[in-house]
Amino acid sequence: MKLTFLGTGTSTGVPLLGCRCSVCTSSAPHDKRTRPSLMLEYSGRTVVIDTTPDFRAQALREKIERVDAIVFTHAHADHVLGLDDVRPFFFRQRTPIPIYADTRCMQSLRRIFAYIFEQTYAYGGILKIDPHLIDGPFDLWEQRMIPITVLHGNLPVLGFRFNNTAYVTDFSTIPEETLPLLEGLDVLILDALRHKPHPTHSTVENSLRLVEQLKPARAYFTHIAHELHHEETNAGLPPNVQLAYDGLKIELN
């Protein structure tokens, strides 16, 4: 399996519009971050976790040629608004694209993308999807996907464990009963917005404490705001921890 970070930025992206801070004006490529998403490639399949408003640009950058399934963490705008840009893959593959989401997220998707779910547009050209509700672990082409419930402020959202890897974006708290699902990992990917506390996101320091507690072999931080310089922040992290960046690829055994 190969993982690709399609995007590693926070909801506004980095640079932040109108901002002239040192990160937003940086020429370093790793200081430029699109909205957060992850791509899994294995067994000739491509699975995308979240379709951000930057999905089209991300797909062009990574030369994505097919999308076999989409898995959603939650329905905030920075995680779902690129769904319509999946249309060309439906046109090419000629089969509805399976999407996976919990009940709350699926209800929001039905409201936001009513025209996709209702299929009433008379002139065609609409993405067709195959919706699946997540109510426990599920399999995608013999890969077990284990949903992990975390709290994004007061909102329950999903992370996922697969292939001894876990992707947990957009959280401020991980419930105690969830923590065992994040133990014994080769790769742990965590939200780490900035140093300053935030009501709905983890900080670098909080995520470092989780890494120390959970002891993955490697950890990567994502959903990064414009307060964090890539190189400067990485220089202060432990050897097995680093900020992810757009386009970073990880090979998993």
C-alpha positions in Angstrom: 0.0 0.0 0.0 1.1 3.5 -0.8 -0.2 6.5 1.1 -0.2 10.0 -0.4 -1.0 13.1 1.5 -3.2 15.0 -1.0 -3.4 17.9 1.4 -2.1 18.8 4.8 -3.5 22.3 5.5 -6.2 23.6 7.7 -9.7 24.6 6.5 -8.5 27.9 5.0 -5.5 26.4 3.3 -2.0 27.9 3.5 -1.2 30.6 2.4 -4.2 32.1 4.1 -5.9 34.6 1.9 -4.8 38.2 2.6 -2.2 37.2 5.1 1.4 38.5 4.9 2.9 36.4 7.7 6.3 34.7 7.2 4.7 31.3 6.4 2.1 32.7 4.0 4.8 34.6 2.1 7.3 31.7 2.3 8.7 30.4 -1.0 9.4 26.9 0.6 7.1 24.4 -1.2 6.3 22.5 2.1 4.8 25.7 3.5 2.1 25.6 0.9 -0.8 23.4 2.0 -4.1 22.5 0.5 -7.0 21.2 2.5 -6.5 17.8 4.3 -7.0 14.5 2.5 -5.3 11.2 2.1 -5.1 8.7 -0.8 -4.5 5.0 -0.4 -3.3 2.9 -3.4 -3.2 -0.9 -3.2 -4.3 -3.9 -5.3 -4.8 -1.7 -8.3 -7.4 0.4 -6.4 -7.4 4.0 -5.3 -9.3 5.0 -2.2 -9.6 8.7 -1.2 -10.3 9.8 2.4 -12.3 13.1 2.1 -12.8 15.2 -1.1 -11.6 18.7 -0.2 -12.4 21.9 -2.2 -8.9 21.4 -3.6 -9.5 17.9 -4.8 -9.3 18.8 -8.5 -5.9 20.5 -8.1 -4.7 17.6 -5.9 -5.7 15.0 -8.4 -4.0 16.9 -11.2 -0.8 17.2 -9.2 -0.7 13.5 -8.3 -1.9 12.4 -11.8 -4.7 10.4 -10.3 -6.3 8.2 -13.0 -9.1 6.5 -11.1 -11.0 6.7 -7.8 -12.6 3.4 -6.7 -14.0 4.6 -3.3 -14.3 7.6 -1.1 -14.3 7.5 2.7 -15.5 10.5 4.7 -14.4 11.5 8.2 -17.1 14.2 8.6 -19.1 16.7 6.5 -17.3 20.0 7.2 -16.8 22.1 4.0 -13.0 21.5 3.9 -13.6 17.8 3.7 -16.5 17.3 1.3 -16.9 20.2 -1.1 -14.8 18.6 -3.8 -17.1 15.6 -4.3 -18.5 16.9 -7.6 -14.9 17.0 -9.0 -15.0 13.2 -8.9 -17.3 13.2 -11.9 -14.6 12.6 -14.6 -13.7 9.3 -12.8 -17.3 8.2 -12.9 -17.5 9.1 -16.6 -14.3 7.1 -17.3 -15.0 4.1 -15.0 -18.7 3.9 -16.0 -19.9 2.7 -12.6 -21.2 4.6 -9.6 -18.4 5.6 -7.1 -18.9 4.0 -3.7 -18.9 6.5 -0.8 -18.7 5.6 2.9 -19.8 7.9 5.7 -21.5 7.7 9.1 -25.2 8.6 9.5 -24.5 12.2 10.4 -22.1 12.8 7.6 -24.3 11.1 5.0 -27.3 13.2 6.0 -25.2 16.3 5.4 -23.9 15.0 2.1 -27.5 14.4 1.0 -28.4 18.0 1.8 -25.3 19.6 0.3 -25.3 17.4 -2.9 -29.0 16.8 -3.2 -28.7 16.8 -7.0 -26.3 13.9 -6.9 -28.4 11.8 -4.6 -31.7 12.6 -6.3 -30.5 12.2 -9.9 -33.3 14.4 -11.2 -31.3 16.7 -13.5 -32.8 16.1 -16.9 -29.6 16.7 -18.9 -27.3 14.1 -17.4 -23.6 14.8 -16.7 -24.1 14.1 -12.9 -21.8 12.0 -10.7 -23.4 8.8 -9.7 -22.5 7.3 -6.3 -23.1 4.2 -4.3 -23.7 5.3 -0.7 -22.7 3.0 2.2 -23.3 3.9 5.9 -20.4 3.2 8.3 -21.7 1.5 11.4 -18.6 -0.5 12.2 -15.5 -2.0 10.5 -15.9 -2.6 6.7 -13.7 -4.1 3.9 -12.5 -2.4 0.8 -11.0 -5.0 -1.6 -9.8 -7.1 1.3 -8.4 -4.2 3.3 -10.1 -3.9 6.7 -11.1 -0.3 7.5 -11.8 0.3 11.3 -13.6 3.5 12.1 -12.3 5.4 15.1 -14.6 7.9 16.8 -13.0 11.1 18.1 -14.3 14.5 19.1 -13.8 17.6 17.0 -14.9 20.0 19.7 -18.3 18.6 20.6 -18.8 16.9 17.2 -18.1 13.1 16.9 -16.1 12.5 13.7 -14.3 9.5 12.3 -10.7 8.5 12.0 -9.7 5.2 10.4 -7.2 2.4 11.1 -6.0 0.2 8.2 -2.9 -1.8 7.5 -1.4 -1.0 10.9 -1.8 2.7 10.1 -4.3 5.2 11.6 -5.4 8.5 10.1 -7.0 10.8 12.7 -7.6 14.3 11.4 -9.8 17.0 13.0 -9.9 16.2 16.6 -9.5 18.0 19.9 -10.1 14.9 22.2 -9.6 11.2 21.8 -11.9 9.3 24.2 -10.2 6.9 26.5 -12.2 4.0 25.1 -10.9 4.8 21.6 -7.2 4.9 22.5 -6.6 1.1 22.3 -7.5 1.2 18.6 -4.4 3.5 18.2 -1.9 1.3 19.9 0.8 -0.9 18.2 0.8 1.1 15.0 3.6 1.4 12.4 2.2 4.8 11.3 0.0 7.3 13.2 -1.3 10.4 11.4 -2.6 13.1 13.7 -4.2 16.6 13.6 -1.7 19.2 14.9 -3.0 22.6 14.0 -0.5 24.9 15.7 1.0 25.5 19.2 -1.7 27.8 20.5 -4.7 25.9 21.9 -7.8 25.6 19.7 -11.3 24.6 20.8 -11.7 21.9 18.0 -8.2 20.9 17.0 -5.2 19.2 18.6 -2.0 21.2 19.1 1.5 20.1 18.3 2.2 19.6 22.0 -1.0 17.6 22.6 -0.3 15.3 19.6 3.3 14.8 20.8 1.9 13.6 24.1 -0.3 11.2 22.3 2.6 9.9 20.3 4.6 9.4 23.5 1.6 7.5 25.0 0.7 5.4 22.0 4.3 4.7 20.8 3.8 4.3 17.0 7.0 3.5 15.0 6.4 6.7 13.0 4.0 9.7 13.4 3.0 12.4 10.9 1.1 15.6 11.7 -1.5 17.1 9.4 -4.3 19.7 9.3 -1.6 22.4 9.8 -2.3 26.1 10.1 -0.1 29.0 8.9 1.4 29.4 12.3 3.8 26.5 11.7 6.9 26.8 9.4 7.6 23.3 8.0 11.4 23.2 8.4 11.5 25.1 11.7 8.8 23.0 13.3 10.3 19.7 12.1 13.7 20.6 13.5 12.1 20.6 17.0 10.3 17.3 16.7 11.5 13.9 17.8 13.2 11.7 15.2 10.1 9.5 14.6 7.7 12.5 14.2 7.4 15.0 11.4 5.0 17.4 9.8 3.5 15.9 6.7 3.4 17.9 3.5 1.3 18.0 0.3 2.5 15.2 -1.9 4.3 13.2 0.8 4.2 9.5 0.0 4.7 6.6 2.4 5.1 3.0 1.5 3.5 0.5 3.8 4.4 -3.2 4.1 
